[in-house]
């Protein structure tokens, strides 16, 4: 039995695809015109198969239960053997003896080739969601590139026999036009892109359309989309809707610009007012600080005169008080009720002396205040823990005095002597000087012992009457 009109053992077929550009291509033996499908599908046993890299050869066997396929992925260049064709090994029986042809359609599928389809969407109406009364005609042009990814899924969706690539590309083109039109129509509302800015947002819209188209073409046609390239999005600028929308949006832009400018001017004025207020406050504070510094400087310069004035006032007051006491004593009458000149003289003398003494004491107290050094703070008043100052070097002897929980001084020895004579300091008064571990009674401090040496002696008797 020789289906080719040749005896068994004649020339074998070489099954291969030499097409330069294709997606699906059906192989036929040399000399076959396609009229006799049985002859063109008869493949002699022992023929060779050549499949290039990026190609798949599909052998389709017509059986009672339906079509069955063997898929041979390239690169492949071998003689057809049942070891490489699982379906063929199950349908070719030993009765053929390897010498008879078998029936199979052979298709080559190009997995590496990129198919490009240009598309153009004629003018269709797009509405801005802010101004739905104005329809603007918009047209879109571009190119889509795709290839076959899952060829088995592709075969399930399409008949390989009589596959027409141009018809398939037309199907892809129609689907892309439908998808692009739907996406662009809804972009103003779904993505917040005004109609008048569609041309400026070409790249952003391209990404939106590509993300929408890829999964749908894969599901509907079994193709793998590599790129979607929009070349233009054009509005019909001669249309009435375009002019009306342009006029309205210009007014909106102008009003928005004016409002924004007003806001900016007000913000600038508010900022300037705040800065001026802050500057005025800063200058006022600086003036107050300068005046205060000048006042302190003046007070410091006049401190000596102020001290002398205060000492004079104290001395005069003391002298007047004791002089008045002496005058009162001088007016005492003896048994005959006459004037006592001796008492008058004594009172005036005592008043003058005491007044001078008080003035000197005040001067020494002021001098002690001026001589107090920064950081030479006495320890807390007795009852608290005094700060230890071990090994402090000895300085001019001056003592701080505690009176009713308050610290006064330090005073030098002259001031302390006058305070002792005036009764303001006694042996029980608490004192402290630098170098002492804490507050002590004045009578226990060796340096102050001489102040209280005659404190226990009784006062002298009054002078004899004249």
C-alpha positions, 0 to 999 in steps of 0.5 A, spaced: 500 500 500 503 506 497 499 512 498 504 516 495 504 512 489 511 510 491 513 503 493 515 502 501 522 504 502 521 510 497 523 517 499 521 519 506 519 526 508 522 532 511 517 535 516 519 543 517 517 550 517 521 555 513 516 561 513 519 567 516 513 570 519 507 566 522 503 565 528 500 558 526 502 554 519 500 548 517 505 543 513 503 539 507 508 534 503 511 537 497 507 536 491 500 536 495 495 542 493 491 541 499 485 538 495 486 531 498 486 532 505 488 524 506 494 524 502 497 531 505 496 528 512 499 521 510 506 521 513 511 516 512 514 512 517 521 514 518 520 521 516 524 526 519 522 532 523 526 539 524 523 544 529 527 550 531 528 553 537 521 558 539 517 553 535 512 547 537 510 542 532 503 539 533 501 532 530 493 532 530 491 525 530 483 524 528 481 518 532 473 515 533 474 518 540 476 525 538 482 529 536 489 527 540 495 531 539 503 530 540 507 536 542 514 537 540 518 543 542 524 545 539 529 545 538 528 538 535 531 534 529 530 527 529 527 521 525 520 520 527 519 514 532 514 512 537 519 513 543 518 521 542 511 521 540 507 518 546 500 518 542 503 515 536 506 509 539 499 508 542 495 508 535 500 505 531 500 497 531 505 492 530 501 490 524 504 496 520 511 494 521 513 501 521 513 501 513 506 504 512 504 511 513 500 514 518 495 519 518 496 526 522 495 533 521 502 537 522 502 545 525 507 549 527 506 554 532 511 560 533 512 562 540 518 567 539 515 571 534 512 578 536 505 579 532 503 587 532 497 589 530 495 597 529 488 599 532 485 606 531 478 608 535 474 613 531 471 619 535 467 617 541 464 622 546 467 623 553 464 627 558 467 630 564 464 629 570 464 636 573 460 638 566 456 633 564 452 637 559 458 638 554 460 631 550 467 632 547 469 627 541 475 623 542 479 619 538 485 614 540 491 610 536 496 605 537 499 599 537 499 592 541 504 587 541 503 580 543 505 572 542 503 566 544 504 564 551 500 557 553 500 554 546 496 548 549 490 553 551 491 557 545 489 550 541 483 549 545 480 556 543 482 556 536 481 551 530 488 550 527 486 547 521 485 553 516 488 558 521 488 565 518 492 569 521 489 576 518 483 574 521 485 572 528 489 579 528 482 582 526 479 579 532 484 582 536 484 589 533 476 589 534 477 587 542 482 592 543 478 597 540 472 595 544 477 595 551 480 602 549 474 605 548 471 603 554 477 605 558 478 612 556 470 613 556 471 612 564 477 615 565 475 622 567 470 619 572 474 613 575 481 616 575 480 624 576 483 626 569 479 632 566 477 631 559 481 637 557 488 634 560 487 627 556 492 628 551 497 631 556 496 624 560 498 620 555 503 615 558 498 615 565 492 613 560 497 608 557 499 604 563 491 604 565 489 601 558 495 596 558 493 593 565 486 592 563 487 589 556 493 584 558 488 579 562 482 580 558 486 578 551 490 572 555 483 569 557 479 571 551 484 569 545 490 565 549 495 570 547 501 574 551 500 581 550 507 584 551 506 592 550 500 596 548 503 603 545 498 609 545 501 614 539 495 619 540 489 621 544 486 627 540 480 631 542 476 634 536 477 641 537 473 643 532 467 640 535 461 645 539 462 640 545 470 642 546 469 649 545 463 650 550 467 645 555 474 649 554 470 656 555 467 653 562 474 650 564 477 657 563 473 660 567 474 655 573 481 656 572 481 663 572 476 663 578 481 658 582 487 662 580 484 669 583 482 665 589 488 662 590 492 669 589 487 672 594 489 666 599 496 667 598 496 675 599 492 674 605 497 669 608 503 673 606 499 679 610 498 675 616 505 673 616 508 680 615 503 682 621 505 676 626 513 678 624 512 685 625 508 684 632 514 679 634 519 684 632 515 690 636 515 685 642 522 683 641 524 690 641 520 692 647 524 686 651 530 689 649 529 696 651 526 694 658 533 689 659 537 695 657 533 700 662 534 695 667 541 694 666 542 702 666 538 702 672 542 697 676 549 700 673 546 707 676 544 704 683 551 700 683 555 707 682 551 711 687 551 705 692 556 708 697 552 715 697 546 711 699 549 707 704 552 714 707 545 717 707 542 711 710 547 711 716 546 719 717 539 718 718 540 712 722 545 716 727 541 722 727 535 718 729 538 715 734 541 721 737 535 725 737 531 719 741 537 719 746 537 726 746 530 727 748 531 721 753 536 726 756 532 732 756 526 728 759 531 726 765 534 733 765 527 736 767 526 732 773 526 736 779 529 734 785 525 735 792 524 742 790 522 741 783 528 744 779 531 743 772 537 737 772 542 740 768 547 734 769 542 729 767 540 734 760 548 733 759 548 726 760 542 724 756 545 729 750 552 726 750 549 718 751 544 720 745 550 723 740 554 717 742 549 712 741 547 715 734 554 715 732 555 708 734 549 706 730 551 709 724 558 706 724 554 699 726 550 700 719 556 702 715 560 696 717 553 692 716 553 695 709 561 694 708 560 687 710 554 686 705 559 689 699 564 684 701 560 678 700 563 673 695 559 670 690 559 662 692 561 664 699 554 662 701 553 660 709 550 653 710 543 652 712 540 655 718 541 651 724 536 645 724 539 643 717 545 639 715 551 644 714 554 643 707 561 641 709 567 645 706 573 641 708 580 644 707 577 651 705 583 656 706 582 662 711 580 669 709 579 675 713 575 673 719 567 675 718 561 671 720 554 670 718 549 671 723 542 667 724 536 671 726 529 668 726 531 663 721 534 668 716 542 669 715 545 676 715 552 678 714 557 676 713 560 682 718 567 683 720 569 684 727 568 691 728 561 690 726 560 684 731 563 688 736 558 694 735 552 689 735 554 686 741 554 692 745 547 694 742 545 687 744 543 684 737 549 679 738 550 675 744 554 668 746 548 664 744 547 667 737 548 662 732 554 664 727 558 661 721 564 663 717 568 660 712 572 654 714 567 652 720 563 645 719 557 648 721 553 653 725 555 654 732 554 659 738 558 665 738 560 664 745 563 657 743 567 660 737 574 662 740 575 668 735 569 671 738 570 670 746 573 677 747 566 680 745 563 676 751 568 677 756 565 682 760 558 680 759 557 677 766 559 683 769 553 687 773 552 694 770 555 700 774 551 704 780 548 710 778 552 716 779 551 720 786 546 726 786 549 733 786 
